């Protein structure tokens, strides 16, 4: 869902931006709740699984923040690997994704 707008039109005024930002905010809220639940679980901070889960959630939160920045600069929805549009279906599932499926599989 790239935002192909004329340079004279503000990207933050585009109707799709509100939907994108809502999806990203929902993803952020979900991850913050997951992080809080891990912190409230009472498990030892030395538990490797807990540490790995916490790190993974923090990585996703960083990706979400980066996605907000891409919305602002107009590059949201464009694959950072091949520069083609990321399919809207993928952005609905992973609103913070930086890559199309093909480029993601190569990056992994």
C-alpha positions in Angstrom: 0.0 0.0 0.0 2.4 2.7 -1.1 1.2 6.2 -0.9 1.5 7.4 -4.4 0.5 11.0 -3.9 1.5 14.1 -5.8 4.3 16.0 -4.0 1.9 18.9 -3.3 -0.5 16.7 -1.3 0.5 16.0 2.2 1.0 12.3 3.0 -0.2 12.7 6.5 -3.6 14.1 5.2 -4.2 11.1 3.0 -7.1 8.9 4.3 -5.1 5.7 4.1 -2.5 7.1 6.5 -5.1 7.1 9.3 -5.8 3.4 8.7 -2.1 2.6 8.5 -1.3 4.5 11.7 -4.2 2.7 13.5 -2.9 -0.7 12.5 0.6 0.3 13.6 -0.7 1.6 16.9 -2.7 -1.6 17.5 0.5 -3.6 16.8 2.4 -1.4 19.2 -0.2 -1.7 22.0 -0.4 -5.4 21.6 3.4 -5.8 21.9 3.6 -3.5 24.9 0.9 -5.6 26.6 2.9 -8.8 25.8 6.0 -7.2 27.3 4.1 -6.2 30.4 2.7 -9.7 30.7 6.2 -11.2 30.5 7.4 -8.7 33.2 4.4 -9.5 35.4 4.8 -13.3 35.0 7.1 -13.6 37.9 9.6 -15.8 36.0 13.3 -15.4 36.6 15.1 -12.8 34.5 17.7 -15.6 33.9 15.2 -17.7 32.0 16.6 -17.8 28.5 13.2 -18.3 26.8 11.9 -15.2 28.7 14.9 -13.2 27.6 14.5 -14.3 24.0 10.8 -13.4 24.0 11.5 -10.0 25.6 14.2 -9.3 23.0 11.9 -10.4 20.1 9.1 -8.1 21.3 11.5 -5.2 21.7 12.8 -5.8 18.1 9.2 -5.7 16.8 8.5 -2.5 18.7 11.6 -0.9 17.1 10.3 -2.1 13.7 6.9 -0.5 14.4 8.6 2.8 15.3 10.5 2.6 12.0 7.3 1.9 10.1 5.7 5.1 11.6 8.8 7.0 10.3 8.3 5.4 6.8 4.7 6.6 6.9 5.9 10.1 7.6 8.6 10.1 4.9 6.3 8.5 2.3 8.2 5.2 1.9 5.8 3.0 3.8 4.5 0.1 1.8 7.6 0.0 -0.5 9.8 -3.0 -0.1 13.3 -2.0 1.1 14.8 -4.9 -0.8 13.4 -4.5 -4.3 11.6 -1.2 -4.1 8.3 -2.7 -5.3 5.1 -2.2 -3.5 4.5 -4.6 -0.6 1.1 -6.4 -1.1 -1.7 -4.8 0.9 -2.6 -8.2 2.4 0.9 -8.5 3.8 0.7 -5.0 5.3 -2.6 -5.9 6.9 -1.0 -8.9 8.6 2.4 -7.3 9.4 1.8 -3.6 9.2 5.5 -2.9 10.3 7.0 -5.1 7.6 9.9 -3.6 5.6 10.0 -6.3 2.9 7.8 -8.2 0.4 7.7 -12.0 1.0 10.4 -12.7 -1.6 12.9 -10.2 -0.2 12.0 -11.2 3.4 12.9 -14.9 2.6 16.2 -13.8 1.2 16.9 -11.5 4.2 16.2 -14.3 6.7 
